[in-house]
Structure formats: C-alpha cells, structure tokens
Amino acid sequence: MKVGMRLPNYARWFRGDGIWATCEKGKEIGLDALFFVDHIMFTPHQYVGYGNGYMDIWTAMSYVAAITNIQGWKPILSQSVCVVPYRPPIQLAKIAATVDSLSGGRVMIGAGSGYNENEFLALGLDIRERGNMTDENLPCCKELWTNPVASFHGKWVNFDEMTISVRPVQQPIPILYGAAGPRPFRRIAERYQGWVAGGAQTPEAAKTSEQSWAEITRLWKEHGREGKPYWAVSGATAHLTMDTREAGSSIRKGLDSPNLGNPETVTLPGGHTYQRFAEGTERTYATNFRMTHPDDLVRQIRTLNDLGADMFVVNLPSYRYKDMDNLGLQLQQMELLAEHVLPKVPKS
C-alpha cells in the first residue's frame, strides 16, 4: 500500500515557504504521492467554505513538481479530482503533458466530471453534458499525448494533423476516474487505468467500496483488460489525536448556508446524478475533520489494503488549532502520521 497526502492548495496560507516546508516534511516521512483538489470559480459564500485561497490546480502542481525536483524526491502528483470539462481538451492535454515532462513522468491524473452547478454556469457549460464532455475530452488528450501528429473529431473538438508539440514522459499519462455508478465503472473498465474513490471512513462505506471494487474488476475482465485496475482511496479527513477521549468527535470548517433548502436530485442518462439547487441558493461547503486516533486510521488503511486498494490518500488538517498556526498543525499532523501510522501500513 502506498500512502499519499492531499495538499491544501485551497488554503490562503499554502504559498512559498509553506509549500516548501510541507513538501520537505513529506520527503522526510516518506510519502508516496501528493494530491491536489480542483475548483475554478465560486460565490463569496463558497469562497470561505473552500478555504479562501484556491490556486489553479495545474499551476500549483507545476510549482510543487519544481520544489520536489529541487528537494530530490519523486512523489506521484495527482488529483482528487481534476474536473475534466472545465478546460478545453487541447489545453488540458498540453498542460498535463508539460507538468509530466517537467516532473520527470510523475503525473497520474485523477479525473472527474464535476458537480458544482455554479461553476458550470459561470464557465458557460451545461452540467447535463459533463459526462459526455468527459468521455470526449480524455480520449482527445490521449490522442494528443501518444501521437506526435494527431487528428480527432468529436462534438466539441475537431482537428486534423496537428500537434501540441510537448510530449509527456509517460505514454500515455495514466488516468484514474473518480466517480461511482454504472457509467463511471464502465468508463474505467473500457479506457482508463483505475479508480480514485472516496475515503470509506465507516464500515458501511467500506462495504460499499468493496462492492464497487468487485464490480469494477468484473467489468475490467469482461472488457478483456490485462492485469488489474489501480485503486486509489482519497479524501479521508483525519485530525490525528493521541487522546482517546477526543477520538470520534469532529471539527467543522467552512460555512453552512442557512437558506440552502432541499436540493433536487437529477438523474442523467446512464444513471449519473447531481444535486440541483433552487435559483438564488448556494450549495453548502464545509468539511468535517474527524478526530481520529492513529490506531483507527491504521485499521482503516489495512482494511482497504486487504480489499485490494493500491494507495491511501489522507486529508490532514491545516487550520489554526490551539497554539498552532496553519503550517504548525500541518507539520504536527504529518509527524503523527509518520510516527504512529506509516510504520504499521503494509508496504507495496
């Protein structure tokens, strides 16, 4: 089992020296991967819930690629998730190829179709088309990565005998898909290299993950794919504590919308769903960081390892807490991870 960490590229403090110190600690404790999260545009209310400082995901990845190159370590660089419809596929292909080239072949794309209707509207996109756009955009990217001169014809992008020029080290860059349901699972089995899933923090969620994984592997074999799909489990929010009296409680960060109301669940062709909010209301954005004893996190990781997961990505807190500032808590949590969790994780 590989262990990665979600970087707080959404946080206002995560700049310059803060990024350097976090990466240096990641090298010291032996993390295998660094994950990033993706949003582009949101309302002022959502801005607070999202962390007050959302950087562009690919620019942040490029910056971290340079820092880790200088620091002399080579973690995988991935996302949970990169929202594929947000960027034109030719641009996305060129950006990803550039970062993969600059990092020496360390990019693993965690792809998703998105869910924030506000962002889709602001970008002039129809959220109902997000699955179809993803299905077209990623094959377009792969065509551009693998062929020096490429042609592609689809609904949203068309070109003949053209090139993005820059070539990724990996041919092609591996893609994990981050969603659940019949259509996403078929996507994974047909064309991608694996699945990036949620944290499975409860026994019920772990059971659902086990059932989903069984379905993905069944479809994988049904489509004649060799080997096995790669399974990365991302997004487990854990505020590590050695105090068993604190374990089980949670700290909520962000803002709740008092007038949110009940969103309508819209089902798209293929079974994919999203929540549609009434005009003039906003989706709530707040995160519960579970106070977690390291032994509980170890049990969670071991359970997922036994189910067949290849990588576990933890989301550690970096807010102000007690006498620690943002970076102080981030480093303290990474130290607890190194001392009390990593030595007990099965190695891949």
N, C-alpha and C positions, 0 to 999 in steps of 0.2 A: 504493500500500500504506500503510495506517495502522499505527502501532506503538503498542501499549499495554503495560502492566506489571501483573503480578499483585501486589497489595499483601499484605503479611504480616499479615492480620487474625487469623491463628492465633498470632502471637507475643506473648509477655508484654510485651516492650518497646514494642510498637506501640500507644502511647497518647499523648494530649495533644500535647506538644511534638514527639514523634517522628513523629506523623501529620502535624502541620503542616509540619515540615521536609521530610518525604518528598514531600508534595504541592507545596510551594514549589519543590523541585528538579524535580518533574515538569513544573510550569509553565515553569520556566526552560529545560528541554531540549526542550520542545515535544511531550510525549506526547499521543497522541490519545485514550487510554482508560485506565481503571483497573479492574482485575478483582478480584473477591473470591472466596473459597472458603467452602464451607458444610459444617459439621458441628455437631451439637447436643449429643450425649451419647456418652461412650465410657468404656472401662475405664481404671484408673490407668496401666496399661502403655501404652495407646494415647494417653493424655493427653500423655505425654512425647514420643512419636513425632510427635504432631500439633503440637507447638510450645508447650505449657504455657500458652496464653493465648487460646483460641479465643473470639472475640466472636461474638455473633449477627450474621449476615451483613447483615440489613436495617438493624439499628440502626447498624452500622458504616458502611454505605452512606449513611445519612441524615447521619451526622456528617461524613463526607467531602464529601457534597454541600454542606453548610453551609460547610465550610472553603474548598472551591474557589469557591463563590459569593463569599465574602469576598475571596479572593485574586484574583478577577477572571478566571478561566479556566473553560472549559466542557468538560472531558473527558467522553466517554461513560462511564457507570457500568454495569458488567456483572458477570457471574459465570461461573466455570468450576468447578462449576456450582451453581445453586440446586436443591436436591433437592425436587422438587415435592410428593411425598407426605408430607413431614414436617409440612406446615402445612395446616390446613383451607382449602379453596379460597376461601371467602368472606374469611377473614382474609388470605390471601395476596394476593387481589385488592385489598383495601383498603390493605395495607402498600405494595404496589408502586405503586398509584395515588398514595399520599401522597408517596413518595420522588420519583416522576416529577414531581409537582406542585411540590414544594419545590425540585427541582433545575432547574426550567425545561424539562422534557422531555428529560432526558439518560439515562434508563434504557433499557437493552437487556438483556432477560432471557436469560441462558444457562441453559436448563432441562435438568434431568436427572432420572432416575428413582431414582438411588441404588444403593448396592452393599453398605453396611456392615450386615450382619445383626444385629450387636449393637445398633445404633441403632434398627432397625426393631422389634426385640423390646422394647427399653426404652420405645418410644413406643406400644406396643400395636398395631403394624401388622404385617401379613403381607407379607413381602418378595416372595412369589409374586404378589401383587396390584399390585406397584409400577407395572408398565407400564399396567395398566388404570386405576389411580388417576390416573396422569399424563394418560392420554387423556381422562379425565373432568374433572379439575381445571382444566387450562389452558383448555379451551373455556368452562368456567364463569367463569373470570377474564375472558376476553374479552367474554363476555356482559355482565358487570357493568361493565366499562370503557366499553363502547360504547353502552350503553343507560341513560338516566337512571333508568328504572324497568324492572327486568328480571325474567324468570322462567326457571327452569332445573329440569330433572328428570333425575336420574340415580340410580345405585345408592347413592352416598354422600352426595349433597346434593340437597335439594329445596326450592324456594321459589317463590312466585307474587307478582308485582307488588311487588317490594321493591328497595331501593337501598342502596349503600354510601355514597352522598352525595358523597364526594370524587371528583373527576374528574381523570384523568391528562391532561397536556398532549397527549400523543400518543394518537391514536385509530386503532387501539389501540396499546399498548406493543408494540414488536417483540419477537418471541421467536425465539431460535436454540435448536436442540435439540442436546444434547451426548451422543451415543452413536453406535455404528456397528452395522450389520447391517440385514437386510431390513426389519424392523418400524420401527426408528428412521428409516430413509431414506424409508419410505412416509409416516411422520408428517410429516417435513419437506416432502415434495412436496405433501401434501394440505392442510396447515393452517398451517405456520409460515413464518418469513421466512428461515431459513437454518440453518447447521450450525456448531457450535462443536466443534472437533476437537482431538486431541492434537498434540503438538509436532512429530512427523515428523522426529526428530533424526538418523536414519540413512538412507542411500539406500534400504534396504528399506522403512522406514516411509514415506518419501516416495512410493515407488512404490505402496504400499497406499493412501495418501491420494489419489493421482492416480486410482486405480481407483474408490475410494469416491466421489470427486467426480464422476467420469463417470457413475456410477450415479445419484447424486442429481439431476444435471442432466437425465439421461434421464427419470427419473420425474417431475421438475418439468414438463417439456414434455408428458409423457404425460397429466398431470392438467390440462393447459390453463392453467398458470400463466404470467403475463406476466413479462418481464424475466428476471432470474436470481436464484437464491438467494444469500444473503450467506454468506461463508465466513470464519470467524474461527479462526485456529490458535492454541491456547492451551496453556501448560504446559511450554514448552521451558525446562528448567532449565540455566542457563548462568552459571557463575562465570567472569567475564571475566578473562583474564590476557594480558599482553603478552609473557610468557615462553613461547616456543615449546617449551621443554623440559617445561613443566608441562601444556601442552595435550594432551588425551586422557586424562589421569588424572581421578579424581573424588574428591569429599569426601562421605562418607555421614553424614547427620544423622538422628537418631531412634533407635529401638530395634528390634532383631530379636527375635522370640520364639523361644527355644531349643527349645521343645517344640511348635512350630506343627504339624508333621506335614504330610501332603499333603491339601489340601482337595479335596472332591468338586465337580466342575463340574456344575451343574444347568442343564439347558436348559428354558426355559419355552416355552409355545405362541407361535409367531411367530419362534422362533429366538433370543430373548434369553437370555443366560446370566448366572449369578453363581456365586461360589465359596461353598460351604457348608463350614464348619469343624466339626470334631467338638466335641461339647459339652464345655465346660471349657477349650477352647483359644482363642487370640486371633489375629486377623489381624495380621501384621507391619506396622508403619508406620514407614518410614524413606525418606528421599529421597536420591538420588544427584545431587549438583550437579556437572555435568561442567565440568572446567576447559577453557574454550573460548577460543581466540584470536578476537578480533573479526572477522578476515577470514573465519573459518569460519562465524560467525553470519551475516555478510553474505551468504555463498554460500547458506546455508540459506534466508534470507528471500527472496533473489532467485529461488531455485528455486520456492518456494511462490508467489511473485508470478507467475511465468511459468505456473504451473499454474492460476491463476485466483483465488488467495486474496485476500481484501479487507483482512484485518487479521492482524497477527502480535503475539502477546502473550507477552512474555518473563517468566520467573520468575527474578529475580535473588536472590542470597543475602543474608541479613542476620544471619548468625551472627557470633560473635566470631572474629576471624581475625588472626593475627599481632599487631600493636599496635593494631588497630581494634576498637572495640566494635560492637554490632549496628547502630546507626544509622550509625556511621562507615563500615562496609563497604557498607551500603545506598547511601549517598550516593556513595562512591567508585565503585561499580559503575555507578550512573546516570551519573556523569561519563564513565566509559569508554564507555558506550553512546552518549552524546551526541557524544563526540569522534571515535570510531572506527567507529561503526556507522550512526547515523542519517543522516549526510551521504551515505552510499552506498546508501541504500534508495530504490527508485523511489517517487515520491510519487503518491498517488491524486488 
